[in-house]
Amino acid sequence: MKARTVPLFVIEEHHEAYFIWNYGYFNGFISPFGNTLLHVDSHDDMVIARLNSSIDELQDDLNKIYTYGYQKFGIASFIIPAIYRGIINNYTFLCKYDAYSGKKTDHYIASHRSEGKFFKSGEINPLLRMQLESDNNECGQYQFYSYQEIGLASQFTTSQPLILDIDLDYFSCDNSLSSAETKIEITAEAYHEFKNNKYHPLRIMPAAALSVSQDADRYYLYYNEWQEEQDLKKVPFATIDKRIDRFIDFLKNNSLRPGLIDICRSRLSGYTPIDQWQYIEGKLIDGLGQLYNLNISHISQFDKSYGASEEKV
């Protein structure tokens, strides 16, 4: 199966994939439009977020795209904009239920008022398709895409360039985020303002996820939304081995030849257990190396070329 070199990009957190995909089509690894995304993750990462500035203004400027990803995206809100921009038009989520093979359905993403900041998404029906394609479209600029969820026992193929998008937490996950740092030091003034104002804007958000504390003469803001019980989805190394082996078999049995692979560590956010990420990454890359000639890069290698720009977006 080792026919040609496949670029593999190791990223720290998943929103960095948006830059990698843009970099990928700039360098001819994938197409600028109409790629298939095979999303291998414990989460579908299809969060719709409101962006502070329009993604349309980035055009094809890699320096702006690099900076924008860190300033505007959360770690689960990068795929919707990629679909909206046309990079992806087929989304397949590889879940852990082996025998599951969901129906492929047609969906849409539309930009509210064509501003490129906030998006609507949903399944397409004939009436909605007609409305979107009409001259009186009130939903704004839009893209169609296909959506499917499959398991490792499914048959999977695509005639398009394939992006293989892997999060290490697929193989063992810690949704309690026990290894993530969830506090930031604040000023005494900010501490007392939060402490004494029962209607502080950060108190009356939909989820009561923020609190403050004092340690001597230092003050901290904590983020603590609902999380799962620690280690609920974390698995032993023997299970990790089996999951990786079955995943590599899935790629081999379906003769998948990605144009680009990205591997997200998710260790800093805490979703991949901090004591397992290195083992998972090493074994996974070894397995992929049995199928493909890999040219491996790390996201930090782009800092000098794209991260030094002072331009704000």
N, C-alpha and C positions, 0 to 999 in steps of 0.2 A: 504493500500500500504506500510505501515511501516513494512517491513520484517526484514531488517538488518541495521546495522549502516553504514552510508555513510560519508567518510571523506570530509569535506569542508574546503578549504584553502582560506583565505582572503589575497590577495596580493595587493600591492600598485600600481604597474605598470605592464603592461602585459607581458613584457619579463621575469618576474619572474616565469611565468607559466612553462617555459622550465625546470627549476630546479624542480618544483613541480611534473611535469609529470615523471621525472626520479626518484624522491623520491617515487612517487606512485608505479612504478613497482618494485622498490627495496623492498617495503613493501607489495607487493602482491595485491594492490588495482586494478591495471590494468595489462595488459600484457607487457612484454618488447618489443614485436613487434605486429603490427596489431591491433591497437585500432581505434575506430571511434571517431572523434572529432566533437561535435556539438558546433559551434562557434557562440555565441550570442553577437552581437557587432554592433555598428554603422559603423564599418570599417572591411574589410575582413582580414587585417593584414597579407597579403601575399607578403610583400615587399621582393625582392631579394637584399641582401646587400653583399658587399665584406667583408669577415672576415679577420682580421689581422693575425690570426693563425688558423691552421686546427682544425675543430671540431672533426675530427677522432682521434686526439691525446688524447681526454678526456676519451675515452673508457667508463668505468663504475665507474669512480672516482667521488663521489658526491661532495667532496671538490673542485675539479677542476671545475666541472660543475657549482657549486654555484658561484665561482669567475668569471668564463668565461661569464656567463650570464650578469653580471653587466659591464664587461669590453668591450665586443664585440658586444652585441646585442643592437639594437634600439627597441623601444616599438612596432614596427610592423614587425620585421624581425626574429621572433623566431619560427614561424610555419614551414617555408620552411626547416630549419635545422632539426626540429623534424620529418618531413616527410622523409627527406633524411636518417636520422638515423634509420628509420623504426618504430618509436614509433607510428606514425599515418599512416594509409594507406587508410582511408576514411575521407574526409573533407566535412562537411556540414555547410554551412553558413546560419544561420537563419536571414533573412532580415525582414523588417517591412511591406512588401507588403503581406497582409494576404493571398490572393488567388493565389499568385505566387508559382509555383512548377516547377523549371527548370529541364531539363533533366540531369541525372547523366552521366558524361563523364569521360573517362579514360585519365589521365594525367601522365606526368613523371617529375622527377627532376633528373638532372645529375650534377655531380661535375666536373667542368672544370679540365681536366688533372688528375682527381681523387685526387685532392689536399685537398678537403674538405674546401675550402675557398670561392669559388664563384660557383654559380649554374645556370644552365639553366633549364627552365621549360616551359611546353606547353602541348597542347592536343596531344594525341597519335593517329597516323594513322597506318595502317598495315605496310607500308614501314618503318616508323620510328621505330616501334616496332622491326621489323626484323633487322634493323641496330643496335639498342641498344643491342639486344640479340646475335649479331654475334661476332665472334672472332676478327673482325676488328673494333670493336666499337671505334670511335674517340671521343665520348662525355664524356667518363670517367665513373666512378662508378655511378650507377643510382638506382632509386626506382620508381615503378609505384604506383599510387594512384587514387582514384576516387574523383571527385569534383561535388558538387551540391549546388544550392541555393534554399531555400524553404521559405515559409511564414508560419504564425501561423495556417492557415487553412489546411496545408498539413498533409498528413499521413506520419509518420516517424517511422522507426524501424531499428534495427540492431541486428545481431547475435553475434557481437563482444563486448568486453568490451567497455563501453561508458565513454568518458570524457566530462563532461558538463562544458563548458568554457564560463563564463559570464562576460561581461564588463558592469559596471553600466551605461555607456553612451548610452547603447541600449535604456534605458528608458527615458533619457533626455540628450541632447548633446550640448556642446558648442564648435563648431569647430573654434571659434575665439580665443580660448585659452586665454581668457581675465584674467583668474585667475593664469596663469602660469608665473613664473619668467623667463624672457628671456634675462637677461643681466648677465655679469660676469665682475668683476673688473680685469683690466690688468695693466701692468706697463706703466709708461710714455713713455718709449722707444718703447714699442709695439704700443701704441697709435699713436705716431708721425710717426712711420714706416708705419702704415696703412693709416694715414691721408695724407702723402706726396707722397706715391707711387701709382700712378694711375693704375699700373699693379700689385699691391700686389696680391699674390696667392689667398687670401680670397676675393678679389674684383672680380676676373675673373672666379669665379665658375659659373655654369649654371644659378643659380638663384641669383639675387642680394639681398641676404637675410641678409647680415651683414653690420653693421655700427658702428661707435664709437662716443663717446661723452665725454666731460670733465665737471666735477662738482668741482669747486675750484681746489684742488690739487689731485683729484682722477679721474681715467680714466676707461671707461667702453666699453665693446664690446657687441653689441646687436644682437640678432637673430630675424629676423622679415620677414619670408617668407609670401607669400599670405595666408590669412585666410578669413573665411567667416565673414559676418556681425555679430556683437555680438548678442547673444541670438536668432539667426535665427532658430536653431533647439531645443532650450530650450523650454520645455513645462511646463504648470502649474501642480500643485500637483494632481489635479483631473485626468489629463491625465496620469500621472505616475501611479496612482492607477489602472486605466483601463488597462494599458499596462502590469503591473505586474500580475494582475488577469488573463488576457488572456494568458500570458506566463505560469503561473502555471496550467491553464486549458489545455494548449497544452501538458505539461508534463504528466498530469493525463490522458488525453484522449488517449495518445499514449502509456500509461503504461511504461514510460521510467524509467529504473533503472540504474542510472550511478554508475560506480565503484569509481568515483572521481569527485568532483565538485571544481572548483576554481572560485572565484569572484574577479575581478579586479576593484579597486576603481577608478583609472584614475583621481584622484583629484589633484595630484601634477603636472601632465602634463597639466591639465586644461580642459580635454575633458568632464569630468563630472562636472557640475556646482558646485562650491564650497559651495553654500548655499543649495544644494539638496542631496549631496552624502550620508550623514548620514541617511536621511529619506528613500532614495531608498534602501540602504543596509539593514536597519532594516526591512522594509516591505517585501523585497525580501526574506530575511532569514526566516522571519515568514511564508511566503508562502511555501518555501521549507520545512520548519519544519512540515508543515501539511502533506507532502508526505513521508518524509524520517526521520529516526532517525539520526540526524546530530552530528558529532564529529568535532567541529570547532577549527581550528588552524589559527594563523596569521604568515605571512612570517617572522616577527621579531623574532619569537621563534626559528628560525634556525640560528640566528646570532652567538650565542655562539658555536654551534656545527660545523658550516661550514664557518662562516664569519670571524673567527679569523685567518685563515690560511694566512701566508705571502707569500705563493708560488704564483708566477706570471705565468699567462698562455698567 
